[in-house]
Amino acid sequence: MAQQVIEHELTAKAPPATVFALLADGSTWPSWSPLGSFELVHAGDGDPEGVGAVRIFRTGRVQSRERVVMAKPNERFCYELISGLAVRDYLATVRLQESGDRTVITWRSTFRAKVPGTGWIYRRQLSRFIGLTVNGLAAAAESQTLAGR
């Protein structure tokens, strides 16, 4: 089955440290993304939500379990889906690139459908969801930046 790719890019009027802090703190995700709730079920190495952390996000009846696989402060945050959707090999990489007093956020997700012929459906739905998530992340970071001034 073909690998599906989703990529969204947006520039936030906020420094990378502010954006990364939101990404690395799962408890903030429900406030700026379409996700309904967050639960940390396994702490990461060194940092509770660092590499190895297992987090559960719920939205309606959907529950996704994700593992943090990379957390490079102010630069990159990656996680893999352990369970929750009919996809496999799901990996999300969020890259942060400083651009003056702004941050270019690039959110790239790749996966393969478990059921043949359904990849395009998941790609369409997840692309919409990730688009809302990136927009929410940028808005939250900008709001925090403005509040801090």
Secondary structure, 3 states (H helix, E strand, C coil): CCCEEEEEEEEECCCHHHHHHHHHCHHHHHHHCCCCEEEEEECCCCCCCCCCCEEEEEECCEEEEEEEEEEECCCEEEEEEEECCCEEEEEEEEEEEEECCEEEEEEEEEEEECCCCCHHHHHHHHHHHHHHHHHHHHHHHHHHHHHHC
